Amino acid sequence: MNPRFVIIVSADGEWQAIPKIFPDAEYNMSPFGQYFVEEINGEKAVIMHGGWGKIPSAASAQYAIDRWNPKLLVNLGTCGGFRGEIEQYQIAFAEKTVPYDIINQIGDPDSAIRRLTTEIDLSWLKGPYPIPVVKGTIVSGDRDLIPEDVPMLREKYGAKVGDWESASIAYVCDKNNVKLLILRGVSDLVGPDGGDAYGQRVVWVEAAERIMRTLFKSLPDWLGLFKE
């Protein structure tokens, strides 16, 4: 089977919603977690759990590309929003991804970040879009957003949201010349006073389920826009 579409859901809490959305799916196992095949718009697509953080997300994206050779990889998930820049439950649409948390004490960290920054090729995707989105840059790090970092991330990279996986997935897809669509719903807001979900995982999990339902409901329409 060589489906044109592979959909990756990264975080465990995001995947937790999937059996509720697809209760009749026949689940299989990859080295990274569960996956299943779903018919969307009359053709088969793979929906898989990729894992959270830079390493699992990069590895699972490469695994999906090597195994199924998709024409389009889609990453659906959540992100933290910068308070005052975006609202909870708005959908962030990645045009560029930046791995902002590189610390290089010997060389130039900005040079390393630029080398791993990805401008996503969206030339295939023409509007109008199925749902309202906020287009822009997603910053990714192997950590939740630190409130004190938010002003710098906004000013230096023009970002409004941050996550753990988008930069890794985008880098892998770019190197493999695979088209990519990243859609991330804002699960919680982070500002000088902290994060809405910090220390309250249930808040994030509940928001994640709502977001995943929204994204998967719109998925057939997004895939319908894909032109090779």
N, C-alpha and C positions, 0 to 999 in steps of 0.2 A: 504494500500500500504506500503510495506517495501522495498524500493529501497536499493540497496547495496551502492550507492554513494550519498553523500550530498556535494555540493560545496558551500562554504560560501565566500561571498565578503563583506569585512568589511566596508570600509569608504564610505561616501556618494558620494564623487567625483569619486570613483572607480565604484560604482553602477550606476552612471550617464551614463556610457558607455553601460550598459547592454541592455536597450531598443533599442539601435542602433545595437547591435550585434544580439539580438533576437527580431526583430520587431513584430513577429507574436505570441509571447508567450502569454499565458493566465495567467495573474497575479492574485495572491491571497495575503492575508495579514496574517502575523503572528504578535505576540506582538512586533517584532523587525523591521518589515518592509515587503516589498514585497518578494514573492517567486513564483516560477513556476516549473512545471515538464517538462523536456526536454528528448527526446529520444536520447541516445548517445550509439553508438555501438550496437543498437538493444535492449537496455534496458533503463528503465526509471530512471532518476536521478533528484534530487531536487537541484535547484539553488536558494539560498536565500541571502537576505541582512541581515548581522549580526549586523552592527553598529560598530562605531569606538571607540577605547579606551578599557581599560582592562575590565571594568565592563560589558558593552554590549557584548563584544566579548566572554567573559567567559559564560555569561548567555545565549547567542544565541547558542553557541556550545552545552551547556548542553540541551537546548530546542530541538535542532536538534537530538541529540542522544536519548533523551527520546521519542520524537514523531515518528522518523522514524527508529531508531535502525540500522543505516548504518554500513556496514563493513569497509568502508573507508570514512573519512571526508577529504575534500580537501579545503585548503584556498588559494585563488588566490588574489593577490593584488600588492601593491607598497611598496617601502621602500626608505629610504634615504641612499645614499652611502657615504663612507668616501673617500674624494677626494685623489687620488693617490693610492688607494687600489683596486678600481673597477671603471667601466665606466658606464655612463648613458645607460640605456636600457638592460644592462646585467641582467640575471635572477639569483637571489639568491635562493638557495635550502637549506632549513633549516635541519641541522643534530642535532642542539642543540639550545635551546632558553633560554635567560637569562633576567629576569625582573630587570634591573640594577638600577632603580630609587628609590629603597627602602631606606628610611632614618630612622634609628632606634637610637634614642638618649639614650635609656635605655640599650639595649642589643647590640649584635654584628650584624651590618647590613650585613656583609659578610655571616654569618651563615644563616640569613633569605633569602638572595639571593640564596645561595646554595640549601636551602630547596625547593625553588620554581623554580629552574632550571630544565629543562626537556631534557633528551637525547631521541631523537625520534627514535622509533623502525622502521628501514627501511629495515629489513631483507627480507621483501617480494618483494622488488624492485630491480630488476637486470637490468643492462645496456645492450646495449647502450640506452641512454635516447633520447627522441624524439627531444629535442632541447638542445643547449649548456647551461650549468648551472655552477654557482660558488657555490660549496658546502661549508658549514661551519656553523658558529654560527650567529644567529640573536639576537640582543639585543632589548628589548622592554621596553618602558616607556610611561607614560601618558604625553608626551610632545614631541615636535619636538627635533631633535638632537641639543644640544648646542655646538657651535663650539669648545669651550674650553674643552669640555668633550671628544671629539673625540680621542685624543692621548691616554687617559686613557682607553677608551673602546676598542681600538685596542690592547693595550699592556696587559691589565688585562684579557680580555675575548677572544682575538684573533678574534674579529669581524671585518667585513668589511661593514656591513649595520645595520641599525636600523629601527624599526617601532613602532607601538602602540599596536598591537594585538597578534602577534605570540606567545608570552610567555603564555598568558592566554589560548589561544586555545590549545596549546600543553599540558599544565598542565591538562586541563579538559579531553582531549582525553586519556592521560596517565592514569588518575584515573579511567576512564571508560573502559580501555582496548580496545579502538577503534583505528584502524590504521589511520595514519595521513600523509598527504603530504602537505607541505607548499612551494609555489612558489611565489616569490615576485620580480617584476621588479624594477630596480633602476630608479626612476622618476626624481631624482635630486641629486646633489652632495653637500656635506657639508665639509667645510675646515676652516682654520683660518680666512679667509675673509668672512665667512658666508655661507648661502645656496643659491643655484641657484633659488629656488622658494620662498624664504622667502620674504614676502610682495608682492608676485606676484602669487596669487592662480591660475590664469589662466594658468600659466606655468605648474603647477602641474596637473591640470585637463586635459590639452592637452596631457601631457606625460602619464597620467593614462589611457586615452582612447587607446593610441597606445599600451601600455603594456597589457591591458585587452584583446585587440584583438589578440595579440600574444599568450597569455596564453590560451585563449579559443580555438584558432585554434589548439593548440597542445593537448588540454585536451583529446580528444578521444584516442590519442596514449598513454598518461599517464595512463588512465583508463584501456587500453588494457594490460598494464603490471601487473595489480593487480592480485595476486594469493592468495586465502584465505588459 
